[in-house]
């Protein structure tokens, strides 16, 4: 009787662990994909809004204004399931070079 109880509890534990594994795998993939997109955007200085399709998920990269600053922006990368449910969101404050045009003074 004890052996049957131990075996059934181990089987239940294994089932619970394996059933949650798919969710963790999807989150791990989202972390890797969003990290790669974040690194590429910073390396290439590409802060335009974009969407990326990966197997089983959609990743959106957006840039928002940082309050009270012209040279700072918020780079937001969000991974969604195909059902449009968010998996993970990453935000980073970035410095953007601003070009100023000045009129040369006449001589």
Secondary structure as GFF3:
##gff-version 3
##sequence-region A 1 107
A	DSSP	alpha_helix	2	19	.	.	.	ID=ss1
A	DSSP	alpha_helix	21	44	.	.	.	ID=ss2
A	DSSP	beta_strand	50	54	.	.	.	ID=ss3
A	DSSP	beta_strand	57	65	.	.	.	ID=ss4
A	DSSP	beta_strand	72	81	.	.	.	ID=ss5
A	DSSP	beta_strand	86	95	.	.	.	ID=ss6
###
